[in-house]
Amino acid sequence: MRFAFPSLAPLRLVALLALPLLAARPVGDIGSVTFIPAGKQFVLGGGQRGAFAVVADNIGPVAVEIRERPAGGGIFGKAVLQPGEKGKLRFLAGSTAVVLNPSRREAKLSFFISGDTKNLGMGYEAVQKSILPADTALATQSTDHK
C-alpha cells in the first residue's frame, strides 16, 4: 500500500489498530465537568428505565450535597462532598440525582456517569429551601473557603 503522504502512514496504522479498542468501550458513559451557580442545584436523570451511577469529584471551592429524588416522590440525602472529595453514588431507575450548591460561590464538579444514560436529562433549578436540612452548616451558613 502506498500513501500520498508518507509521514501520515504510521498515523493511519495506529487509527486502524485503535478502532477495535474504541468499539469495546461501553456505550453511553458520560464524562463532564459541571459548574453549578451559587444558590442553584444541578439535576441529572429522572424517568430513565434503568439505574445509573455517578462518580463525582468536587474540584471546586465549596461543599455540595448530593441527594436522590426517587420516581415515586420524596428526596433523601446521599452524600456531602467537601472540596477535594470524591464519591461514587448509585441511583435507582427513574430517580433524579440532585446536586445542591447553597453557597454564595460557584461549585465545580467532575462527573463520570455510567449505567442507563440513554435519555438522561440534565438541568438546573433554584435550591429549594424546604429540602435543605435546618441543622447543618451546609444549609445555615456559607460553605465558602477563602
Contacts in CASP RR format, 6 or more apart in sequence:
PFRMAT RR
TARGET T0000
AUTHOR 0000-0000-0000
METHOD contacts of the structure
MODEL  1
MRFAFPSLAPLRLVALLALPLLAARPVGDIGSVTFIPAGKQFVLGGGQRG
AFAVVADNIGPVAVEIRERPAGGGIFGKAVLQPGEKGKLRFLAGSTAVVL
NPSRREAKLSFFISGDTKNLGMGYEAVQKSILPADTALATQSTDHK
3 9 0 8 1.000
3 12 0 8 1.000
26 114 0 8 1.000
28 114 0 8 1.000
28 115 0 8 1.000
28 117 0 8 1.000
28 118 0 8 1.000
29 112 0 8 1.000
29 113 0 8 1.000
29 114 0 8 1.000
29 115 0 8 1.000
29 117 0 8 1.000
30 111 0 8 1.000
30 112 0 8 1.000
30 113 0 8 1.000
30 114 0 8 1.000
30 117 0 8 1.000
30 120 0 8 1.000
31 110 0 8 1.000
31 111 0 8 1.000
31 112 0 8 1.000
31 113 0 8 1.000
32 110 0 8 1.000
32 111 0 8 1.000
32 113 0 8 1.000
33 59 0 8 1.000
33 108 0 8 1.000
33 109 0 8 1.000
33 110 0 8 1.000
33 111 0 8 1.000
34 42 0 8 1.000
34 99 0 8 1.000
34 108 0 8 1.000
34 109 0 8 1.000
34 110 0 8 1.000
34 111 0 8 1.000
35 106 0 8 1.000
35 107 0 8 1.000
35 108 0 8 1.000
36 42 0 8 1.000
36 64 0 8 1.000
36 99 0 8 1.000
36 101 0 8 1.000
36 106 0 8 1.000
36 107 0 8 1.000
36 108 0 8 1.000
36 109 0 8 1.000
36 124 0 8 1.000
37 101 0 8 1.000
37 106 0 8 1.000
37 124 0 8 1.000
38 101 0 8 1.000
38 103 0 8 1.000
38 104 0 8 1.000
38 105 0 8 1.000
38 106 0 8 1.000
39 101 0 8 1.000
39 102 0 8 1.000
39 103 0 8 1.000
39 104 0 8 1.000
39 126 0 8 1.000
39 127 0 8 1.000
40 101 0 8 1.000
40 124 0 8 1.000
40 125 0 8 1.000
40 126 0 8 1.000
40 127 0 8 1.000
41 98 0 8 1.000
41 99 0 8 1.000
41 100 0 8 1.000
41 101 0 8 1.000
41 124 0 8 1.000
41 125 0 8 1.000
41 126 0 8 1.000
41 127 0 8 1.000
41 128 0 8 1.000
42 98 0 8 1.000
42 99 0 8 1.000
42 101 0 8 1.000
42 122 0 8 1.000
42 123 0 8 1.000
42 124 0 8 1.000
43 69 0 8 1.000
43 96 0 8 1.000
43 97 0 8 1.000
43 98 0 8 1.000
43 99 0 8 1.000
43 121 0 8 1.000
43 122 0 8 1.000
43 123 0 8 1.000
43 124 0 8 1.000
43 125 0 8 1.000
44 54 0 8 1.000
44 96 0 8 1.000
44 97 0 8 1.000
44 98 0 8 1.000
44 99 0 8 1.000
44 111 0 8 1.000
44 113 0 8 1.000
44 120 0 8 1.000
44 121 0 8 1.000
44 122 0 8 1.000
44 123 0 8 1.000
45 52 0 8 1.000
45 91 0 8 1.000
45 94 0 8 1.000
45 95 0 8 1.000
45 96 0 8 1.000
45 97 0 8 1.000
45 120 0 8 1.000
45 121 0 8 1.000
45 122 0 8 1.000
46 69 0 8 1.000
46 71 0 8 1.000
46 94 0 8 1.000
46 95 0 8 1.000
46 96 0 8 1.000
46 120 0 8 1.000
46 121 0 8 1.000
47 71 0 8 1.000
47 94 0 8 1.000
47 96 0 8 1.000
47 119 0 8 1.000
48 93 0 8 1.000
48 94 0 8 1.000
48 116 0 8 1.000
48 117 0 8 1.000
48 118 0 8 1.000
48 119 0 8 1.000
48 120 0 8 1.000
49 93 0 8 1.000
49 94 0 8 1.000
49 116 0 8 1.000
49 118 0 8 1.000
50 93 0 8 1.000
50 94 0 8 1.000
50 115 0 8 1.000
50 116 0 8 1.000
51 90 0 8 1.000
51 91 0 8 1.000
51 92 0 8 1.000
51 93 0 8 1.000
51 95 0 8 1.000
51 115 0 8 1.000
51 116 0 8 1.000
52 90 0 8 1.000
52 91 0 8 1.000
52 97 0 8 1.000
52 113 0 8 1.000
52 114 0 8 1.000
52 115 0 8 1.000
52 116 0 8 1.000
52 117 0 8 1.000
52 120 0 8 1.000
53 88 0 8 1.000
53 89 0 8 1.000
53 90 0 8 1.000
53 91 0 8 1.000
53 113 0 8 1.000
53 114 0 8 1.000
53 115 0 8 1.000
54 66 0 8 1.000
54 88 0 8 1.000
54 89 0 8 1.000
54 91 0 8 1.000
54 97 0 8 1.000
54 111 0 8 1.000
54 112 0 8 1.000
54 113 0 8 1.000
55 86 0 8 1.000
55 87 0 8 1.000
55 88 0 8 1.000
55 111 0 8 1.000
55 112 0 8 1.000
55 113 0 8 1.000
56 66 0 8 1.000
56 79 0 8 1.000
56 81 0 8 1.000
56 86 0 8 1.000
56 87 0 8 1.000
56 88 0 8 1.000
56 89 0 8 1.000
56 99 0 8 1.000
56 109 0 8 1.000
56 110 0 8 1.000
56 111 0 8 1.000
57 84 0 8 1.000
57 85 0 8 1.000
57 86 0 8 1.000
57 87 0 8 1.000
57 109 0 8 1.000
57 110 0 8 1.000
57 111 0 8 1.000
58 64 0 8 1.000
58 81 0 8 1.000
58 82 0 8 1.000
58 83 0 8 1.000
58 84 0 8 1.000
58 85 0 8 1.000
58 86 0 8 1.000
58 107 0 8 1.000
58 108 0 8 1.000
58 109 0 8 1.000
59 83 0 8 1.000
59 84 0 8 1.000
59 108 0 8 1.000
59 109 0 8 1.000
59 110 0 8 1.000
60 83 0 8 1.000
60 84 0 8 1.000
60 107 0 8 1.000
60 108 0 8 1.000
60 109 0 8 1.000
61 83 0 8 1.000
61 105 0 8 1.000
61 107 0 8 1.000
61 108 0 8 1.000
61 144 0 8 1.000
61 145 0 8 1.000
62 83 0 8 1.000
62 101 0 8 1.000
62 103 0 8 1.000
62 105 0 8 1.000
62 106 0 8 1.000
62 107 0 8 1.000
62 143 0 8 1.000
62 144 0 8 1.000
62 145 0 8 1.000
63 80 0 8 1.000
63 81 0 8 1.000
63 82 0 8 1.000
63 83 0 8 1.000
63 103 0 8 1.000
63 138 0 8 1.000
63 143 0 8 1.000
64 80 0 8 1.000
64 81 0 8 1.000
64 99 0 8 1.000
64 100 0 8 1.000
64 101 0 8 1.000
64 107 0 8 1.000
64 109 0 8 1.000
65 77 0 8 1.000
65 79 0 8 1.000
65 80 0 8 1.000
65 81 0 8 1.000
65 99 0 8 1.000
65 100 0 8 1.000
65 102 0 8 1.000
65 138 0 8 1.000
66 77 0 8 1.000
66 78 0 8 1.000
66 79 0 8 1.000
66 80 0 8 1.000
66 81 0 8 1.000
66 89 0 8 1.000
66 97 0 8 1.000
66 98 0 8 1.000
66 99 0 8 1.000
66 100 0 8 1.000
67 75 0 8 1.000
67 76 0 8 1.000
67 77 0 8 1.000
67 78 0 8 1.000
67 97 0 8 1.000
67 98 0 8 1.000
67 99 0 8 1.000
67 100 0 8 1.000
67 131 0 8 1.000
68 75 0 8 1.000
68 76 0 8 1.000
68 77 0 8 1.000
68 78 0 8 1.000
68 89 0 8 1.000
68 91 0 8 1.000
68 92 0 8 1.000
68 95 0 8 1.000
68 96 0 8 1.000
68 97 0 8 1.000
68 98 0 8 1.000
69 75 0 8 1.000
69 95 0 8 1.000
69 96 0 8 1.000
69 97 0 8 1.000
69 98 0 8 1.000
70 92 0 8 1.000
70 94 0 8 1.000
70 95 0 8 1.000
71 92 0 8 1.000
71 93 0 8 1.000
71 94 0 8 1.000
71 95 0 8 1.000
75 98 0 8 1.000
75 131 0 8 1.000
78 89 0 8 1.000
79 87 0 8 1.000
79 89 0 8 1.000
80 138 0 8 1.000
81 87 0 8 1.000
81 109 0 8 1.000
83 145 0 8 1.000
89 97 0 8 1.000
91 97 0 8 1.000
93 116 0 8 1.000
99 107 0 8 1.000
99 109 0 8 1.000
100 127 0 8 1.000
100 131 0 8 1.000
100 132 0 8 1.000
100 138 0 8 1.000
101 107 0 8 1.000
101 127 0 8 1.000
102 127 0 8 1.000
102 132 0 8 1.000
102 138 0 8 1.000
102 139 0 8 1.000
102 143 0 8 1.000
103 142 0 8 1.000
103 143 0 8 1.000
103 144 0 8 1.000
104 142 0 8 1.000
104 144 0 8 1.000
105 142 0 8 1.000
105 144 0 8 1.000
113 120 0 8 1.000
132 138 0 8 1.000
132 139 0 8 1.000
133 139 0 8 1.000
134 140 0 8 1.000
137 143 0 8 1.000
END
